[in-house]
């Protein structure tokens, strides 16, 4: 090993942690807009807590919702009320269970909002403390490494089947729970056969076989699973950037006091995005024989402040413009499914139309409200600068290595500048 010193984050136990990696998945104290969190709890108790990363609270409230809502026939009452069949709605509701439902529903909204505010405070304190994060975990059950992933890929997998996007993002327990929960509710609602009938054009058959009470859980579950997968990958990417920034700064502080080798040298400056390739490149440059103190690697403070509609592996701006769009999509998909029971195309088609229409309506509202300059997606950006002082004979090897390790670009400093310094 060429490293003379190790920069182990795990040796320091913070008072306020930024994040944690374990066999159960990756989680972080990520600041969330409180009203967005509360709105997810309105769509389904437990969603707001899962959105914050409070998964145990979320699991308890989701299971409670499935049990109590079914016993009280809340979904049937909501659907019939929207259709104007108020007497039937009253007849469907079981009052004993309905009264149990109200308190916990209100608590779910209030507590998710409160926790969101507390998370913002905790995040600020962890930044002040510069709390470290252990970037990997190897156990008897799993191998988890903090790495950069593409948010929209997580969304696509959850579109195909809720839970897969969470598994892609490294959330093993959450992904397993959502996948099992989705399969169970689809089975109880007879949703797969209804979906098949709808796409074969047998809309009357689809409406006849579907179970209203169970089916009305599906639109909000589907919308949330898609967005939660997207948001979780964005959080993990941000956590990776934070951890690597800290590593590079600690590395520089430890090497700053070591003398720089003065020889017949050339200086190469390269830029990278935050990725594992940064640390791999540093390690391999040292293996070529370049002294550690001759490699300066520091994060760049970018000045761009635009909000992006879609975050990418290259850039996460901290708050996605899709927050409101996905909440709107979820609410309208529920409304579309309700009216789909009496409209010609049935609940599946109208639910999907509500999902799509609600998404674009919410997105337009976000674009109107947001005052910042907005770009559709984030572009590649230099986030780390590495300055290497090496011998002339090592120059070509270093350039090949930088290309191999995905450097965004590099420059060989002119000799006149080196001689003047």
GITADA-V323087 format. One record per helix or strand of 3 or more residues. SS is the DSSP state (~ for helix, > for strand). FROM is the first residue (numbers start at 1). LEN is the number of residues. Records with the same first field share a line. If there is no record, write none. Layout:
# GITADA-V323087
SS = FROM-LEN + FROM-LEN
This chain:
# GITADA-V323087
~ = 9-3 + 34-10 + 47-6 + 55-18 + 74-9 + 86-7 + 95-35 + 151-10 + 164-5 + 172-18 + 191-9 + 203-7 + 212-44 + 276-12 + 292-3 + 322-19 + 346-24 + 392-13 + 415-6
> = 19-4 + 25-4 + 136-3 + 143-3 + 265-8 + 295-5 + 307-4 + 374-4 + 384-8 + 409-4
